[in-house]
Amino acid sequence: MIATHSERIRSAVIGCGRMGAVTSEAMRRFAPPAWMPLSHAEAVLAQPCLELVGVCDIAPEPLAAAAARFSVPAYADYRQLLDALRPKLVTVATRTPERPDVIAASLAAGARALHLEKPLCNSVAQLTQLEALFADPSLACTFGTLRRYMPIYHRARTLASEAYFGGLSQVQVNMGKAPLMWTHPHSIDLLLFLAGDRPVKSVSARFADGSVERHGSRIDGDPVVTSILFEFDDGLSGVIGQTGGCDVVLAGNNGTIAVESDGRRLRIRTSEGSDIYWDRHLLEEADGSPGGTRLALDRLVEGLNGNAAQILADKRAILTGQRLLLACGQSHLAGGAAVDPAQLDPKLVITGRSGNRYA
């Protein structure tokens, strides 16, 4: 049963930067409406079953600004917040290196729902620990890869299953020449979602020369991706390259379906009759409805109210996406050779560092 407004779920935000508390002006100006509300705190306030009870950040200025803006208590130490407030739902928008510790501490303090920014972690060892934590069937989790929750991408996946399309053969995600840990958790999760979250057989990845330093099984830096190829068990392929535009293209035997410009519109190309050229164009504009991080929090509320199947599917997608992200690093270390994501080096680390900052 969904919680009523008077029974709102105590929620806290850990990390008060541009994803935790302050949506950037560029996103407000250029992003489609489906991306708003984007920041965690704004999304908590927009979800009627949630109550924002506190915020946390190690940096004094963003912490003070968030506490003043949202009229809630401020904490510089997440452990103190968790001990004092005992939130049932926690959103985590810290940098990646500390994220696994924040997750573990939140669960130990009684949190049963987590919305997590990406990437999930930096190493295979951390991923193994998180897989054990996520095994709790009562824990609900969602991820900052928000396209998975947006209606227009659900529409594209549904269309790709229809008979006229001729079967899905390839999914291509275009996010530009971008770093692995900062940008491509989005690409990988979207590709998995549109592929129906089917199993990946192998991953081949290449990074731009000079974008990282290797120290044994440790990749220091946030690698700039030149190409990634995912091969699925049934012959479907997934491609991430350097093309920009924030588009995704689903290719079938009889046409293509593209979600363009980060969800602004959906374009279908097919042919008429026996014409081999896909000159018939159908266009669907997005309906303009807001969603953003609120959509992810809606799923957490559903999970807390008993949607066990959704809980399991969401956690599986988060962990699989992180495993594939790390598999890209292992492939790079192997000279771009195809690697089995189920067989990762337990010592593999990707720091995600850009200068003094981390993804």
C-alpha positions as CSV (number, residue, x, y, z in Angstrom):
1,M,0.0,0.0,0.0
2,I,1.4,3.4,-1.0
3,A,2.3,5.7,1.9
4,T,-0.1,8.6,2.5
5,H,1.1,12.2,2.7
6,S,0.8,12.0,6.5
7,E,3.0,8.9,6.6
8,R,5.7,10.4,4.4
9,I,9.0,8.5,4.2
10,R,11.9,10.1,6.0
11,S,14.5,10.9,3.3
12,A,18.0,12.4,3.4
13,V,20.4,13.7,0.7
14,I,24.1,13.0,1.0
15,G,26.1,15.2,-1.3
16,C,24.9,18.7,-2.0
17,G,26.6,19.5,-5.4
18,R,24.9,19.9,-8.8
19,M,23.2,16.5,-8.6
20,G,22.4,16.4,-5.0
21,A,20.9,19.8,-4.5
22,V,21.6,22.3,-7.4
23,T,20.6,21.6,-10.9
24,S,23.0,23.4,-13.3
25,E,21.8,26.3,-15.3
26,A,22.9,24.6,-18.5
27,M,20.6,21.7,-17.7
28,R,17.7,23.9,-16.9
29,R,18.2,25.9,-20.1
30,F,18.9,23.1,-22.6
31,A,17.5,19.8,-21.3
32,P,14.1,18.5,-22.3
33,P,11.4,18.8,-19.7
34,A,11.6,15.1,-19.0
35,W,14.8,15.7,-17.1
36,M,13.3,17.9,-14.4
37,P,13.3,17.8,-11.4
38,L,16.9,16.7,-11.7
39,S,18.6,17.2,-8.3
40,H,18.0,14.7,-5.6
41,A,16.6,17.3,-3.1
42,E,14.2,18.8,-5.7
43,A,13.0,15.4,-6.6
44,V,12.4,14.4,-3.0
45,L,10.3,17.5,-2.5
46,A,8.3,16.7,-5.7
47,Q,7.4,13.2,-4.5
48,P,4.4,13.5,-2.2
49,C,5.2,10.3,-0.2
50,L,8.7,11.6,0.8
51,E,9.8,14.1,3.4
52,L,13.3,15.7,3.2
53,V,14.6,15.6,6.8
54,G,18.3,16.5,6.3
55,V,21.2,17.1,3.9
56,C,25.0,16.4,4.2
57,D,28.2,17.5,2.4
58,I,31.8,17.8,3.5
59,A,32.1,21.2,1.8
60,P,30.7,24.0,4.0
61,E,29.4,26.4,1.3
62,P,27.1,24.0,-0.7
63,L,26.0,22.4,2.6
64,A,24.9,25.8,4.0
65,A,23.2,26.8,0.8
66,A,21.2,23.5,0.6
67,A,20.2,23.6,4.2
68,A,19.0,27.2,3.8
69,R,17.2,26.6,0.5
70,F,15.3,23.5,1.8
71,S,15.0,24.5,5.4
72,V,16.4,21.3,6.8
73,P,19.2,20.3,9.2
74,A,22.8,20.2,7.8
75,Y,25.5,17.7,8.6
76,A,29.1,17.7,7.6
77,D,29.5,14.0,8.4
78,Y,27.1,11.5,6.9
79,R,27.5,9.1,9.8
80,Q,26.1,11.8,12.1
81,L,23.2,12.5,9.8
82,L,22.4,8.8,9.7
83,D,22.6,8.4,13.4
84,A,20.6,11.5,14.2
85,L,17.8,11.2,11.6
86,R,17.6,7.5,10.8
87,P,16.2,8.1,7.3
88,K,14.4,5.3,5.5
89,L,15.4,6.6,2.1
90,V,18.8,8.0,1.3
91,T,20.1,9.6,-1.9
92,V,23.8,9.5,-2.5
93,A,25.5,12.1,-4.7
94,T,29.0,12.0,-3.4
95,R,32.1,11.3,-5.5
96,T,32.6,7.6,-6.4
97,P,35.5,6.6,-4.1
98,E,33.4,7.2,-0.9
99,R,30.1,5.9,-2.3
100,P,30.4,2.3,-1.2
101,D,31.1,3.3,2.4
102,V,28.1,5.7,2.4
103,I,25.9,2.9,1.0
104,A,27.1,0.4,3.7
105,A,26.6,2.9,6.5
106,S,23.2,3.9,5.3
107,L,22.0,0.3,5.3
108,A,23.5,-0.3,8.7
109,A,21.6,2.7,10.0
110,G,18.3,1.2,8.7
111,A,17.8,2.7,5.3
112,R,15.7,0.5,3.0
113,A,15.8,2.6,-0.2
114,L,18.7,4.1,-2.0
115,H,19.0,6.4,-5.0
116,L,22.6,6.4,-6.1
117,E,24.6,8.5,-8.5
118,K,26.9,6.8,-11.0
119,P,29.2,5.1,-11.2
120,L,28.6,2.7,-8.4
121,C,32.2,2.1,-7.4
122,N,35.8,2.0,-8.7
123,S,36.9,-1.6,-8.3
124,V,35.9,-5.2,-8.7
125,A,36.6,-5.7,-5.0
126,Q,34.1,-3.0,-4.1
127,L,31.5,-4.4,-6.6
128,T,31.8,-7.8,-4.9
129,Q,31.0,-6.2,-1.6
130,L,28.1,-4.2,-3.0
131,E,26.7,-7.3,-4.7
132,A,26.5,-8.9,-1.2
133,L,24.7,-5.9,0.2
134,F,22.2,-5.7,-2.7
135,A,21.3,-9.3,-2.1
136,D,18.9,-8.2,0.7
137,P,15.5,-8.7,-0.9
138,S,14.0,-5.8,1.1
139,L,16.4,-3.2,-0.2
140,A,15.2,-1.0,-3.1
141,C,17.7,0.8,-5.2
142,T,17.6,3.1,-8.2
143,F,20.4,4.8,-10.2
144,G,21.3,8.1,-11.7
145,T,21.1,6.7,-15.2
146,L,17.6,8.3,-15.5
147,R,16.8,7.5,-19.2
148,R,15.8,4.0,-18.1
149,Y,12.9,5.5,-16.2
150,M,11.7,7.9,-18.9
151,P,8.5,7.1,-21.0
152,I,10.1,8.0,-24.4
153,Y,12.7,5.3,-24.0
154,H,10.1,2.8,-22.9
155,R,8.2,3.7,-26.0
156,A,11.3,3.0,-28.2
157,R,11.8,-0.4,-26.6
158,T,8.1,-1.3,-27.1
159,L,8.3,-0.3,-30.8
160,A,11.4,-2.3,-31.3
161,S,9.5,-5.4,-30.3
162,E,6.7,-5.0,-32.9
163,A,6.6,-7.3,-35.9
164,Y,7.1,-4.6,-38.6
165,F,10.5,-3.7,-37.2
166,G,11.9,-7.1,-38.1
167,G,13.7,-7.9,-34.9
168,L,16.4,-5.9,-33.0
169,S,19.9,-6.4,-34.3
170,Q,21.9,-3.5,-32.9
171,V,21.7,-0.7,-30.4
172,Q,24.0,2.3,-30.8
173,V,24.4,5.0,-28.2
174,N,25.9,8.4,-29.1
175,M,27.3,10.4,-26.2
176,G,30.3,12.0,-28.0
177,K,33.9,11.7,-27.2
178,A,33.5,11.2,-23.5
179,P,35.2,9.7,-20.4
180,L,34.2,6.2,-19.3
181,M,33.4,6.7,-15.6
182,W,31.8,10.2,-15.9
183,T,29.6,9.7,-19.0
184,H,29.3,6.1,-20.1
185,P,27.4,4.6,-17.1
186,H,24.6,6.4,-18.9
187,S,25.4,4.9,-22.2
188,I,25.8,1.3,-20.9
189,D,22.6,1.4,-18.8
190,L,20.6,2.8,-21.7
191,L,22.0,0.2,-24.1
192,L,21.2,-2.6,-21.6
193,F,17.7,-1.3,-21.1
194,L,16.9,-1.1,-24.8
195,A,18.3,-4.6,-25.3
196,G,15.8,-5.8,-22.7
197,D,18.5,-6.4,-20.1
198,R,19.5,-9.6,-21.8
199,P,22.9,-11.2,-20.9
200,V,26.1,-9.8,-22.4
201,K,28.6,-12.4,-23.7
202,S,31.6,-10.2,-24.2
203,V,32.9,-6.6,-24.1
204,S,35.6,-5.0,-26.2
205,A,36.8,-1.5,-25.5
206,R,39.5,0.9,-26.6
207,F,40.5,4.2,-24.9
208,A,42.2,7.3,-26.3
209,D,46.0,7.2,-26.1
210,G,47.3,9.1,-23.1
211,S,44.0,9.4,-21.3
212,V,45.0,7.0,-18.5
213,E,48.1,5.5,-16.8
214,R,48.3,1.8,-16.1
215,H,49.9,0.4,-12.9
216,G,49.4,-3.3,-13.1
217,S,45.6,-3.9,-12.7
218,R,45.1,-0.3,-11.7
219,I,43.9,2.3,-14.3
220,D,44.6,5.8,-13.0
221,G,42.4,8.4,-14.7
222,D,39.0,8.5,-16.4
223,P,39.6,6.9,-19.8
224,V,38.3,8.7,-22.9
225,V,36.4,6.0,-24.8
226,T,37.0,5.7,-28.6
227,S,34.9,2.5,-29.0
228,I,33.0,-0.1,-27.0
229,L,31.4,-3.2,-28.5
230,F,29.0,-5.4,-26.5
231,E,28.1,-8.8,-27.9
232,F,25.0,-10.4,-26.4
233,D,24.3,-14.2,-26.2
234,D,21.7,-14.1,-29.0
235,G,23.8,-12.2,-31.6
236,L,22.5,-8.7,-30.8
237,S,25.3,-6.1,-30.7
238,G,25.6,-2.8,-28.8
239,V,27.9,0.0,-29.9
240,I,29.3,3.1,-28.2
241,G,31.6,5.3,-30.2
242,Q,32.4,9.0,-30.4
243,T,29.4,10.3,-32.3
244,G,27.6,13.1,-30.4
245,G,24.0,14.4,-30.1
246,C,22.8,12.3,-27.1
247,D,20.9,10.1,-29.5
248,V,20.3,6.3,-29.3
249,V,19.5,4.3,-32.4
250,L,17.8,0.9,-32.4
251,A,18.4,-1.0,-35.7
252,G,16.2,-3.8,-37.0
253,N,15.9,-5.7,-40.3
254,N,13.2,-3.3,-41.5
255,G,14.2,0.1,-40.2
256,T,15.5,2.1,-37.3
257,I,14.1,3.8,-34.2
258,A,16.0,6.7,-32.8
259,V,15.4,8.7,-29.6
260,E,17.0,12.0,-30.4
261,S,18.6,14.8,-28.4
262,D,18.3,13.3,-25.0
263,G,14.6,12.5,-25.3
264,R,13.2,15.4,-27.3
265,R,11.7,13.2,-30.0
266,L,11.4,9.7,-31.4
267,R,12.1,9.1,-35.1
268,I,11.2,6.0,-37.0
269,R,12.6,5.1,-40.5
270,T,11.1,2.3,-42.5
271,S,10.3,1.5,-46.1
272,E,7.1,1.2,-48.1
273,G,6.2,-2.3,-49.5
274,S,9.3,-3.9,-51.1
275,D,11.4,-0.7,-51.3
276,I,14.8,-1.5,-49.8
277,Y,15.4,2.2,-48.9
278,W,14.2,3.4,-45.5
279,D,12.7,6.7,-46.9
280,R,9.5,6.6,-44.8
281,H,9.8,8.8,-41.7
282,L,7.5,8.9,-38.7
283,L,8.2,11.5,-36.0
284,E,6.8,11.6,-32.4
285,E,7.6,14.5,-30.2
286,A,8.0,14.0,-26.5
287,D,4.9,15.0,-24.6
288,G,6.7,17.5,-22.5
289,S,5.9,15.9,-19.1
290,P,8.4,16.4,-16.3
291,G,10.0,13.4,-14.7
292,G,13.7,13.4,-14.0
293,T,14.9,12.0,-10.7
294,R,11.4,12.0,-9.5
295,L,10.7,9.0,-11.7
296,A,13.5,7.1,-9.9
297,L,12.1,8.0,-6.5
298,D,8.6,6.9,-7.6
299,R,10.1,3.5,-8.2
300,L,11.7,3.5,-4.7
301,V,8.3,4.3,-3.2
302,E,6.8,1.4,-5.1
303,G,9.6,-0.9,-4.0
304,L,9.1,0.1,-0.3
305,N,5.4,-0.7,-0.8
306,G,6.0,-4.2,-2.0
307,N,7.0,-4.3,-5.7
308,A,9.5,-7.1,-5.2
309,A,9.9,-7.8,-8.9
310,Q,10.8,-4.2,-9.7
311,I,13.3,-4.1,-6.8
312,L,15.1,-7.2,-8.1
313,A,15.2,-5.9,-11.7
314,D,16.5,-2.5,-10.7
315,K,19.3,-3.9,-8.6
316,R,20.3,-6.4,-11.2
317,A,20.5,-3.6,-13.8
318,I,22.7,-1.4,-11.6
319,L,25.1,-4.2,-10.7
320,T,25.3,-5.5,-14.3
321,G,26.0,-2.0,-15.7
322,Q,28.8,-1.5,-13.2
323,R,30.3,-4.9,-14.1
324,L,30.3,-4.0,-17.8
325,L,31.9,-0.6,-17.0
326,L,34.8,-2.4,-15.3
327,A,34.9,-5.0,-18.1
328,C,35.7,-2.1,-20.5
329,G,38.8,-1.4,-18.4
330,Q,39.8,-5.0,-18.4
331,S,39.4,-5.1,-22.2
332,H,41.6,-2.0,-22.6
333,L,44.3,-3.7,-20.5
334,A,44.1,-6.7,-22.8
335,G,44.7,-4.5,-25.9
336,G,41.0,-4.2,-26.7
337,A,40.4,-8.0,-26.8
338,A,36.9,-9.3,-26.0
339,V,36.5,-10.2,-22.3
340,D,33.8,-12.1,-20.4
341,P,32.3,-9.7,-17.9
342,A,31.6,-12.6,-15.6
343,Q,35.4,-13.2,-15.3
344,L,36.9,-9.9,-14.1
345,D,40.3,-9.5,-12.4
346,P,39.6,-9.2,-8.7
347,K,42.4,-6.6,-8.5
348,L,41.0,-4.4,-11.2
349,V,40.6,-0.7,-10.3
350,I,39.6,2.3,-12.4
351,T,40.1,5.5,-10.3
352,G,38.0,7.8,-12.5
353,R,40.3,10.7,-11.6
354,S,40.4,13.8,-13.7
355,G,43.0,16.0,-12.2
356,N,42.1,16.3,-8.5
357,R,38.5,15.4,-9.0
358,Y,36.8,12.0,-9.3
359,A,33.7,10.9,-11.2
